[in-house]
Amino acid sequence: MPDIRLIIFDCDGVLVDSETLAMRVLLEGLSEAGYTIGEDEAYERFLGRSLANMQAVLRERFGHALPPDRVDAMRRRLFEVYRQELKPISGIVGTLDRLTVESCVASSSQMERVRVSLEVTGLLPRFAPHLFSASMVAHGKPAPDLFLHAAEQMAVAPAACLVVEDSAAGIEAARRAGMRVFGFVGGSHARSPAYRAKLAVLAPDLIFDDISLLPELIGSATGRQDRALR
């Protein structure tokens, strides 16, 4: 198996601890627009997936998607919340300092949201211009398109890529892309045993909850899942 030459980071829940903030704004916005979706279902249907996927779910469930003006209002509110409350994942800065292989970001979020997230948390200079969004490909996660696009743009073969993901959709996408994948469960939304069990069913190469362990774990992509759990 080739050595790892590229780390592909998801953004939300891996680099920035954004998922609980984003879900709060999403559920508030959907409720105001007349959509009734519980938190558990929202995490199940929307986590790690694109805006296009959310709109498809709403059309399926309610017969109509969220109007553009509502989407814009929710985006503005989200960015306000990010600027007030968003933090990087604990330990990520030191981890990036210690990585010895190239890295990039591949996110289901639209590019504006990715850039705001990384700018607010001081991480943007660490990755720009190597930022990739689901809006760049035909199909978002769990399709492999985004990760394959990122690998192609970074000129690295899929087999030499390692994806760091917090969502089931992202893990599935990495697997379908022929990449190794670590499930990260250190975000504030991912700490329950049930969440970890859900990711474990998808058989990532390992599951870990401390991002500072990543440099040491890179050489153990086929190691047991429990060795990184704390």
C-alpha positions in Angstrom: 0.0 0.0 0.0 1.5 3.4 -0.9 2.7 5.8 1.7 0.3 8.6 2.6 1.2 11.7 0.6 -1.9 13.8 1.2 -4.2 14.4 4.2 -7.7 15.5 3.1 -9.4 17.2 6.0 -13.2 17.7 6.2 -13.8 21.1 7.7 -16.9 21.1 9.9 -16.4 18.9 13.0 -12.7 18.1 12.1 -10.9 21.5 11.8 -13.5 23.7 13.4 -16.0 22.7 16.1 -19.0 24.0 14.1 -21.6 21.2 13.9 -23.6 22.0 17.0 -23.7 25.7 16.1 -24.7 25.0 12.5 -27.4 22.5 13.5 -28.8 25.1 16.0 -29.1 27.7 13.3 -30.4 25.2 10.7 -33.2 23.9 13.0 -34.2 27.5 14.0 -34.3 28.5 10.3 -36.3 25.5 9.2 -38.8 25.9 12.0 -39.3 29.6 11.1 -39.9 28.5 7.5 -42.5 26.0 8.6 -40.6 22.8 8.3 -40.8 20.4 11.3 -37.7 18.2 11.6 -36.4 16.8 14.9 -32.7 17.2 15.9 -32.0 13.5 15.6 -33.4 13.3 12.1 -31.6 16.4 11.1 -28.2 15.0 12.2 -29.0 11.8 10.3 -30.1 13.4 7.1 -28.0 16.5 6.9 -24.7 16.0 8.7 -21.7 16.0 6.3 -23.9 16.6 3.3 -24.3 19.5 0.9 -27.0 22.2 0.7 -28.2 20.5 -2.5 -28.8 17.4 -0.5 -30.7 19.3 2.2 -32.9 20.9 -0.4 -33.6 17.4 -2.0 -34.6 16.1 1.4 -37.0 19.0 2.0 -38.6 18.5 -1.4 -39.0 14.8 -0.7 -40.5 15.4 2.8 -42.5 18.6 2.3 -43.0 19.0 -1.4 -40.9 22.1 -1.7 -37.4 23.3 -1.0 -36.2 26.2 1.2 -36.7 29.5 -0.8 -33.4 31.3 -1.8 -34.2 34.2 0.5 -34.5 31.9 3.5 -31.3 30.2 2.6 -29.5 33.5 2.4 -31.0 34.6 5.8 -29.9 31.4 7.4 -26.4 31.8 6.0 -26.1 35.3 7.3 -27.2 34.2 10.7 -24.8 31.3 10.7 -21.9 33.6 9.9 -22.9 35.9 12.7 -22.9 32.9 15.1 -19.5 31.7 13.8 -17.9 35.1 14.3 -19.2 35.1 17.9 -18.8 31.5 19.0 -16.8 29.3 16.6 -13.6 27.7 17.8 -11.0 25.5 16.2 -10.9 21.9 17.2 -8.7 21.7 20.3 -5.2 20.8 19.4 -5.5 21.3 15.6 -2.9 24.1 15.4 -0.2 22.1 17.0 -1.2 19.1 14.9 -0.9 21.0 11.7 2.5 22.3 12.8 3.7 18.7 13.2 2.4 17.2 9.9 5.1 16.4 7.4 2.8 15.6 4.5 0.8 17.9 2.3 -2.8 18.7 3.3 -6.0 20.3 1.9 -9.7 20.8 2.8 -12.6 19.1 1.1 -16.0 20.1 2.6 -19.6 19.6 1.8 -20.2 23.2 2.8 -20.2 26.0 0.2 -16.9 27.7 -0.3 -18.0 30.9 1.4 -18.8 29.0 4.6 -15.5 27.1 4.4 -13.5 30.3 4.1 -15.5 32.1 6.9 -15.0 29.1 9.2 -11.3 28.9 8.6 -10.8 32.7 8.7 -12.6 33.1 12.0 -10.5 30.4 13.6 -7.2 31.5 12.2 -6.8 28.4 10.1 -7.3 29.8 6.6 -3.6 30.6 5.9 -2.8 26.9 6.8 -4.8 25.7 3.8 -5.5 28.4 1.2 -5.7 28.0 -1.8 -6.1 24.2 -1.3 -9.8 24.4 -0.5 -12.4 22.2 -2.2 -16.2 22.4 -1.9 -19.1 20.1 -2.9 -20.2 23.0 -5.2 -17.2 22.1 -7.4 -18.5 18.6 -8.3 -21.6 17.0 -9.7 -22.4 14.9 -6.6 -21.6 15.6 -2.9 -20.8 13.1 -0.2 -21.4 10.2 0.1 -20.5 10.1 -3.6 -16.7 10.0 -4.0 -16.6 13.0 -6.4 -15.3 15.6 -4.1 -12.4 13.6 -2.7 -11.4 12.4 -6.1 -11.5 16.0 -7.3 -9.3 17.2 -4.4 -6.8 14.4 -5.1 -6.7 15.2 -8.8 -6.1 18.9 -8.1 -3.4 18.1 -5.6 -1.8 15.6 -8.1 -1.9 12.7 -5.6 -3.3 9.2 -6.4 -6.3 8.3 -4.3 -4.5 5.3 -2.8 -1.9 7.7 -1.3 -4.6 9.9 0.3 -5.9 9.8 3.9 -9.2 11.4 4.7 -10.1 12.7 8.2 -13.8 12.8 8.5 -16.4 13.1 11.3 -19.5 12.0 9.3 -20.9 8.8 8.0 -21.4 10.4 4.6 -17.8 11.5 4.5 -16.4 8.1 5.5 -18.5 6.4 2.8 -17.3 8.9 0.2 -13.7 8.3 1.2 -14.1 4.5 0.9 -15.8 4.8 -2.5 -12.9 7.0 -3.6 -10.4 4.3 -2.8 -8.8 6.3 0.0 -7.9 5.5 3.6 -10.1 7.2 6.1 -9.9 8.0 9.8 -13.2 8.7 11.7 -12.7 11.7 14.0 -15.1 11.9 17.0 -13.5 14.8 19.0 -16.1 17.4 18.0 -18.8 18.5 20.5 -21.5 16.8 18.4 -19.7 13.4 18.1 -18.9 12.3 21.7 -21.7 9.9 22.4 -21.1 6.1 22.2 -24.0 5.9 19.8 -22.3 8.3 17.4 -19.0 6.4 17.5 -20.9 3.1 17.0 -22.6 4.5 13.9 -19.2 5.4 12.4 -17.6 2.1 13.4 -20.2 0.2 11.3 -18.7 1.9 8.2 -15.3 0.4 9.1 -12.9 3.4 8.8 -9.3 2.5 9.2 -9.5 3.7 12.8 -11.6 6.0 15.0 -9.9 8.6 17.2 -11.0 11.5 19.4 -7.8 13.5 19.9 -6.6 15.4 16.9 -3.2 15.8 18.4 -2.7 12.1 17.9 -2.9 12.4 14.1 0.8 12.7 13.2 1.6 9.5 15.1 -1.4 7.7 13.7 -0.6 8.4 10.0 1.8 5.5 10.0 -0.9 3.2 11.4 -3.7 3.6 8.9 -4.5 -0.1 9.1 -4.3 -0.2 12.9 -7.1 -1.3 15.2 -9.9 1.1 15.7 -9.7 1.1 19.5 -6.0 2.0 19.8 -6.8 5.7 19.3 -9.9 6.0 21.5 -9.5 7.5 24.9 
